[in-house]
């Protein structure tokens, strides 16, 4: 009798981390803006979204790989807000440089700070911009970044973001319309209009 080989489930290109809500929640509640984590991973009823990056490390899960651990200061993340004071964040995975296996990150505390900052900013709360600790040790490798492949990495998507802005310009009435930037945010024009 032929042996049936078990099917390996492929690693997804991103994850959500609902367990980290316990780190985000106190930062929001301290400013009087409690949120709950929205478990549904979709954009359907998303009110706002924003692409940014966080820090963490990756462990290559391939038993044949010699490059077991690496850190990243540019892990792509999309923060999304939903009606009813709900949010979630999609964190994109990276591929191992040595074997190209997809790896899920272990996040540091930059996740909680970055998510809370964005949600509070959307609620109009004045605050200092969170700082990254340290500089990246090398160039961003777009071919290893799932955020780049999905069009949600600010580091690798800078050219795409510029093209998106240019494609949204309008010359109706001889005046360019407002440039739209990734994440549904709008930038003011030089004359102060939106």
KOLVO-808151 format. One line per field, with one value per atom (N, C-alpha, C, CB): atom name; x, y, z negated; residue in one letter. Coordinates in steps of 0.05 Angstrom, whole numbers. Atoms other than C-alpha are relative to their C-alpha. Glycine has a CB too. Layout:
<pts>
a CA ...
c1 X ...
c2 Y ...
c3 Z ...
r a ...
</pts>
This chain:
<pts>
a N CA C CB N CA C CB N CA C CB N CA C CB N CA C CB N CA C CB N CA C CB N CA C CB N CA C CB N CA C CB N CA C CB N CA C CB N CA C CB N CA C CB N CA C CB N CA C CB N CA C CB N CA C CB N CA C CB N CA C CB N CA C CB N CA C CB N CA C CB N CA C CB N CA C CB N CA C CB N CA C CB N CA C CB N CA C CB N CA C CB N CA C CB N CA C CB N CA C CB N CA C CB N CA C CB N CA C CB N CA C CB N CA C CB N CA C CB N CA C CB N CA C CB N CA C CB N CA C CB N CA C CB N CA C CB N CA C CB N CA C CB N CA C CB N CA C CB N CA C CB N CA C CB N CA C CB N CA C CB N CA C CB N CA C CB N CA C CB N CA C CB N CA C CB N CA C CB N CA C CB N CA C CB N CA C CB N CA C CB N CA C CB N CA C CB N CA C CB N CA C CB N CA C CB N CA C CB N CA C CB N CA C CB N CA C CB N CA C CB N CA C CB N CA C CB N CA C CB N CA C CB N CA C CB N CA C CB N CA C CB N CA C CB N CA C CB N CA C CB N CA C CB N CA C CB N CA C CB N CA C CB N CA C CB N CA C CB N CA C CB N CA C CB N CA C CB N CA C CB N CA C CB N CA C CB N CA C CB N CA C CB N CA C CB N CA C CB N CA C CB N CA C CB N CA C CB N CA C CB N CA C CB N CA C CB N CA C CB N CA C CB N CA C CB N CA C CB N CA C CB N CA C CB N CA C CB N CA C CB N CA C CB N CA C CB N CA C CB N CA C CB N CA C CB N CA C CB N CA C CB N CA C CB N CA C CB N CA C CB N CA C CB N CA C CB N CA C CB N CA C CB N CA C CB N CA C CB N CA C CB N CA C CB N CA C CB N CA C CB N CA C CB N CA C CB N CA C CB N CA C CB N CA C CB N CA C CB N CA C CB N CA C CB N CA C CB N CA C CB N CA C CB N CA C CB N CA C CB N CA C CB N CA C CB N CA C CB N CA C CB N CA C CB N CA C CB N CA C CB N CA C CB N CA C CB N CA C CB N CA C CB N CA C CB N CA C CB N CA C CB N CA C CB N CA C CB N CA C CB N CA C CB N CA C CB N CA C CB N CA C CB N CA C CB N CA C CB N CA C CB N CA C CB N CA C CB N CA C CB N CA C CB N CA C CB N CA C CB N CA C CB N CA C CB N CA C CB N CA C CB N CA C CB N CA C CB N CA C CB N CA C CB N CA C CB N CA C CB N CA C CB N CA C CB N CA C CB N CA C CB N CA C CB N CA C CB N CA C CB N CA C CB
c1 17 0 18 -19 -16 27 -4 -9 0 45 -9 28 9 8 17 -31 -17 54 -17 20 17 24 6 5 -3 12 10 -27 -11 54 -16 30 14 14 20 -19 -20 51 -3 -4 0 71 -13 29 12 27 20 -25 -18 59 -2 -7 3 34 -14 -15 14 6 -12 19 9 -35 7 -32 -9 -15 -20 28 20 -79 10 -25 -11 -40 15 18 -15 0 -19 18 20 -65 4 -29 -4 -48 23 6 -22 14 -10 24 10 -24 -21 -12 23 -86 7 -14 -6 -53 9 21 -9 -21 -23 20 24 -89 -17 -16 17 -127 12 -4 -13 -76 -7 30 8 -98 -30 14 29 -172 -13 -9 11 -182 3 15 -2 -194 -9 -17 7 -196 -1 20 0 -211 13 -28 -13 -174 -21 21 19 -213 13 -6 -12 -200 -2 -13 4 -225 22 -28 -22 -165 -10 23 10 -198 -1 -28 1 -202 -29 17 28 -278 -12 -17 12 -301 20 -20 -22 -235 -6 27 4 -242 25 -10 -26 -169 22 8 -23 -103 25 -3 -26 -30 22 4 -24 34 23 6 -24 95 18 -8 -18 150 5 26 -7 170 25 -23 -25 229 -5 21 2 239 22 -27 -20 277 -15 19 11 265 17 -1 -14 283 -7 -9 5 291 -8 25 10 250 9 -30 -10 285 23 10 -21 325 27 -9 -25 376 15 -7 -11 390 21 -22 -21 454 -5 27 5 428 -25 -3 23 383 -15 8 13 368 11 5 -8 368 -19 2 17 341 -7 14 8 304 -11 -21 10 291 -21 22 20 243 -19 14 21 187 -25 -4 24 128 -25 -4 25 62 -21 5 23 -7 -19 -15 18 -47 -27 11 26 -122 -19 -11 20 -178 -28 2 27 -251 -20 -5 20 -316 -2 -28 4 -332 25 -13 -25 -262 14 -5 -14 -232 23 -20 -24 -165 12 21 -19 -117 24 -14 -25 -48 10 21 -11 -22 30 -13 -29 52 11 12 -9 88 26 6 -23 139 23 -8 -23 208 11 22 -13 247 29 -2 -28 313 18 5 -18 370 15 20 -15 406 -16 12 15 350 -27 -4 25 290 -25 -2 23 245 -14 8 15 189 0 -29 -2 195 -19 29 18 147 16 -23 -17 176 -8 -2 4 184 3 21 0 166 10 -28 -8 196 -21 28 21 160 -6 9 7 161 -28 21 27 97 -21 -6 20 56 1 3 -4 85 -10 28 7 75 -30 15 28 4 -15 -9 14 -18 4 11 -5 15 -19 29 16 -23 -30 4 28 -91 -6 -7 5 -84 2 21 -2 -62 -26 24 26 -125 -22 -8 20 -164 6 -1 -6 -131 17 -24 -16 -86 28 1 -27 -23 20 2 -20 39 26 -10 -26 113 1 23 -3 130 18 11 -18 159 26 -14 -27 233 8 21 -12 268 27 4 -26 328 20 -1 -21 388 -6 5 2 400 1 22 -1 391 29 -18 -27 456 5 8 -4 445 -24 5 22 401 -24 9 25 329 0 -25 0 323 -29 15 28 256 -8 -5 7 259 -5 22 5 258 -23 26 20 204 -28 5 27 132 -17 -14 14 108 5 10 -6 144 -17 30 14 112 -30 3 28 43 -6 -10 3 55 -6 -23 5 53 25 -18 -24 125 9 23 -7 144 29 -3 -28 218 3 17 -3 212 -21 -3 22 148 2 -26 -2 175 -5 27 5 176 -29 19 29 107 -17 -7 16 81 1 11 -2 107 -18 29 17 73 -29 7 27 9 -9 -4 6 12 -3 22 1 26 -25 25 24 -31 -26 -2 24 -80 -1 0 1 -62 -21 28 20 -116 7 -28 -6 -106 -26 18 26 -180 1 -23 0 -187 28 -14 -27 -112 15 0 -12 -97 2 -15 -3 -70 -17 30 15 -114 18 -20 -18 -89 12 -16 -13 -38 -10 30 8 -62 24 -24 -22 -12 -10 18 8 -12 -13 24 13 -56 -25 19 24 -114 4 -21 -5 -80 2 27 -3 -81 20 -27 -20 -26 -11 27 8 -40 18 1 -16 -17 14 -18 -15 31 -18 20 17 -27 -19 -17 15 -57 -26 -6 24 -115 6 -12 -3 -126 -5 -17
c2 -24 0 25 0 -25 69 17 15 -18 115 28 1 -27 181 20 4 -21 240 23 10 -22 293 26 4 -26 360 21 9 -21 416 25 4 -25 479 22 5 -21 538 22 12 -23 595 24 7 -24 656 23 9 -23 721 21 13 -19 759 -14 25 9 749 24 -16 -20 787 -11 5 8 786 10 12 -9 793 -1 -16 2 772 25 -24 -24 837 24 8 -21 877 8 -9 -5 871 20 -25 -21 915 26 -10 -24 964 14 -6 -10 972 21 -22 -20 1008 26 -11 -25 1059 16 -6 -13 1075 10 -18 -7 1075 23 -25 -22 1122 27 -4 -25 1174 3 1 -2 1160 -10 27 11 1122 -30 13 29 1048 -11 -12 14 1003 -30 6 29 929 -10 -12 12 883 -12 -22 10 867 -25 22 26 793 -5 -22 5 795 14 10 -10 803 8 -21 -9 843 30 -12 -29 912 9 8 -6 909 23 -24 -22 954 17 -12 -17 988 29 -9 -29 1063 14 11 -12 1081 -22 23 18 1045 15 -24 -14 1064 -21 20 17 1029 13 -6 -10 1036 -24 14 22 992 -2 2 5 961 -16 -15 16 921 -27 16 27 849 -18 -12 20 786 -24 -9 23 725 -25 5 26 651 -16 -15 16 610 -28 -2 26 546 -23 1 22 506 -15 12 15 450 -1 -28 1 451 27 -8 -27 526 6 21 -7 552 28 -1 -27 624 -1 20 5 612 25 -15 -23 682 26 1 -27 754 20 1 -22 820 18 15 -19 872 25 -13 -25 945 11 20 -8 948 -22 9 20 898 15 -18 -14 922 -7 -6 4 931 19 5 -17 957 1 -12 -5 987 8 22 -6 988 7 -23 -8 1023 -6 30 7 1000 15 -31 -13 1030 -14 -1 12 1019 -2 -26 0 1035 -28 7 25 971 4 -21 -2 960 -28 20 23 907 9 -24 -6 905 -25 11 22 860 4 -1 -1 845 -19 -8 16 821 -15 18 18 764 7 -29 -3 762 -28 17 25 708 0 -3 3 681 5 -29 -7 708 -25 21 23 641 -21 -13 22 592 9 -21 -11 637 -11 -6 10 602 24 -21 -22 647 -3 0 1 665 21 6 -17 695 16 -16 -15 752 -4 29 -4 757 30 -18 -29 829 11 11 -14 878 20 14 -19 934 22 11 -21 979 -5 0 6 943 16 -30 -13 969 30 -8 -29 1039 11 8 -9 1045 -1 -16 4 1018 21 -28 -20 1062 28 -2 -27 1124 6 2 -5 1116 2 -23 -2 1102 26 -24 -25 1161 24 3 -22 1206 2 -5 0 1186 12 -28 -10 1206 29 -17 -28 1275 6 16 -4 1264 9 -27 -10 1306 -17 30 17 1265 1 -30 1 1257 -24 -1 22 1214 -21 10 21 1146 -1 -27 2 1138 -29 15 26 1077 0 -7 2 1053 -12 -18 11 1046 3 -28 -2 1045 -28 18 25 989 -5 0 7 952 -4 -25 4 945 10 -30 -9 962 -19 1 15 939 -20 18 20 874 -6 -26 2 880 -28 19 27 810 -19 -11 17 781 10 0 -14 828 -5 30 5 804 26 -21 -26 875 14 18 -12 899 -14 -3 15 844 6 -30 -7 863 29 -8 -28 937 16 5 -13 955 6 -17 -6 967 29 -20 -27 1040 2 17 0 1024 -8 -19 9 985 12 -30 -10 1018 30 -6 -29 1089 8 10 -6 1089 -4 -17 5 1057 21 -28 -21 1108 26 4 -24 1165 -3 5 5 1134 2 -27 -2 1127 29 -15 -28 1201 14 14 -12 1222 -8 -7 9 1180 13 -30 -12 1216 30 -5 -29 1286 6 10 -8 1322 29 -1 -26 1382 15 -2 -12 1401 29 -15 -28 1477 12 3 -10 1485 -3 29 3 1465 -30 15 29 1398 -6 -7 9 1360 -9 -22 8 1336 -27 -1 27 1280 -18 3 20 1217 -16 -17 17 1178 -26 14 26 1106 1 -19 1 1087 17 8 -16 1132 27 -14 -26 1192 21 0 -21 1259 20 14 -21 1311 27 -5 -27 1385 11 19 -13 1425 24 8 -23 1484 23 9 -22 1533 -6 9 7 1496 -15 24 15 1463 -30 8 29 1388 -11 -13
c3 0 0 0 -24 -2 19 -24 26 23 -37 9 -14 -6 -36 -14 -8 11 -45 -10 22 11 -91 15 -30 -14 -58 -20 12 17 -88 5 5 -2 -102 4 -25 -5 -72 -21 28 19 -119 14 -9 -13 -105 2 -16 -4 -83 -22 27 22 -145 -23 9 24 -215 -14 -19 19 -265 -28 3 26 -338 -21 -6 20 -381 -29 3 27 -443 -8 -3 6 -438 -7 23 8 -450 -29 5 28 -524 -4 -16 1 -510 12 15 -13 -466 -17 28 14 -509 -22 -13 21 -570 12 -18 -13 -523 10 23 -9 -494 -23 19 23 -559 -17 -18 15 -592 12 0 -13 -541 3 28 -1 -549 25 -5 -25 -484 2 24 -1 -496 27 -23 -24 -435 -6 23 1 -425 25 -4 -23 -378 18 -8 -20 -314 13 22 -9 -298 30 -14 -28 -226 16 10 -16 -179 28 1 -26 -123 0 6 -4 -94 5 23 -8 -81 -15 -4 16 -138 -14 -20 11 -152 5 12 -3 -165 9 -26 -6 -162 -1 -19 2 -149 5 21 -2 -152 1 -23 -2 -130 -14 30 14 -175 -4 -27 6 -203 -30 16 28 -270 0 -15 2 -296 -13 -16 12 -316 11 6 -10 -299 12 -22 -14 -257 -6 31 3 -266 25 -27 -24 -203 -10 18 9 -212 16 1 -17 -158 -15 27 14 -191 15 -5 -15 -134 1 29 -3 -140 -22 -1 19 -173 -12 13 9 -182 -18 24 17 -242 -9 -24 12 -269 13 -31 -9 -242 -12 31 10 -267 24 -23 -21 -226 -14 19 9 -239 19 -4 -20 -180 6 27 -4 -190 8 -26 -10 -149 -16 30 15 -185 11 -30 -7 -165 -24 26 23 -222 11 -20 -10 -210 -23 17 20 -248 11 -8 -7 -247 -18 -2 16 -273 -27 15 26 -346 -16 2 15 -372 1 -30 -4 -342 19 12 -18 -307 3 -12 -2 -282 15 14 -14 -252 14 -20 -16 -197 1 29 0 -206 21 -29 -23 -144 -7 24 5 -146 19 4 -17 -115 7 -14 -9 -78 -9 31 8 -102 24 -11 -22 -60 10 -9 -8 -60 15 -25 -12 -42 12 -20 -11 -23 -14 29 15 -75 -12 -21 12 -100 -31 11 29 -174 -13 -9 16 -225 -20 -14 18 -267 -30 6 28 -342 -4 -18 1 -356 -26 5 24 -405 -8 3 9 -442 19 -27 -20 -381 12 23 -10 -360 -15 -1 16 -418 2 -30 -2 -414 26 -5 -27 -339 4 21 -4 -339 -17 -9 18 -399 11 -28 -11 -368 23 9 -24 -302 -8 20 8 -335 -14 -17 15 -382 19 -22 -20 -324 16 20 -14 -286 -18 9 19 -349 -7 -25 4 -349 -25 -2 24 -410 7 -17 -5 -410 -16 -9 13 -426 16 -1 -13 -410 18 -21 -18 -351 -12 28 11 -372 15 0 -12 -359 3 -16 -3 -331 -14 30 13 -370 20 -26 -18 -324 29 -6 -29 -250 12 12 -15 -200 8 25 -6 -186 30 -15 -28 -112 16 6 -16 -53 -2 30 1 -52 24 1 -21 -12 8 -9 -7 23 8 23 -9 52 -24 18 24 -20 -17 -16 17 -47 12 -1 -9 -41 0 -18 0 -57 27 -22 -27 7 21 6 -21 48 -1 -5 3 21 4 -27 -4 33 -25 19 26 -41 -16 -16 14 -58 8 7 -5 -65 10 -25 -9 -55 29 -18 -27 9 19 1 -16 33 5 -12 -3 36 29 -9 -29 113 7 18 -5 115 -12 -11 13 65 16 -28 -16 108 25 8 -23 169 -7 13 9 130 -3 -27 4 111 27 -17 -26 182 16 17 -14 209 -10 -1 11 163 4 -30 -6 187 21 9 -20 225 9 -12 -11 270 7 24 -4 270 -10 -13 8 268 -2 -26 0 278 -27 7 26 206 -7 -22 8 182 -24 -5 24 134 -22 8 22 67 5 -26 -3 69 -22 -1 20 34 -7 10 7 -5 -11 -21 10 -27 -27 -1 26 -85 -1 -21 1 -65 -12 -15 11 -95 23 -16 -19 -59 -10 6 7 -58 8 13 -7 -58 23 -24 -21 3 -12 24 10 -5 -9 20 8 -9 -24 24 24 -69 5 -15 -5 -33 0 27 1 -37 27 -21
r x x x x x x x x x x x x x x x x x x x x x x x x x x x x x x x x x x x x x x x x x x x x x x x x x x x x x x x x x x x x x x x x x x x x x x x x x x x x x x x x x x x x x x x x x x x x x x x x x x x x x x x x x x x x x x x x x x x x x x x x x x x x x x x x x x x x x x x x x x x x x x x x x x x x x x x x x x x x x x x x x x x x x x x x x x x x x x x x x x x x x x x x x x x x x x x x x x x x x x x x x x x x x x x x x x x x x x x x x x x x x x x x x x x x x x x x x x x x x x x x x x x x x x x x x x x x x x x x x x x x x x x x x x x x x x x x x x x x x x x x x x x x x x x x x x x x x x x x x x x x x x x x x x x x x x x x x x x x x x x x x x x x x x x x x x x x x x x x x x x x x x x x x x x x x x x x x x x x x x x x x x x x x x x x x x x x x x x x x x x x x x x x x x x x x x x x x x x x x x x x x x x x x x x x x x x x x x x x x x x x x x x x x x x x x x x x x x x x x x x x x x x x x x x x x x x x x x x x x x x x x x x x x x x x x x x x x x x x x x x x x x x x x x x x x x x x x x x x x x x x x x x x x x x x x x x x x x x x x x x x x x x x x x x x x x x x x x x x x x x x x x x x x x x x x x x x x x x x x x x x x x x x x x x x x x x x x x x x x x x x x x x x x x x x x x x x x x x x x x x x x x x x x x x x x x x x x x x x x x x x x x x x x x x x x x x x x x x x x x x x x x x x x x x x x x x x x x x x x x x x x x x x x x x x x x x x x x x x x x x x x x x x x x x x x x x x x x x x x x x x x x x x x x x x x x x x x x x x x x x x x x x x x x x x x x x x x x x x x x x x x x x x x x x x x x x x x x x x x x x x x x x x x x x x x x x x x x x x
</pts>
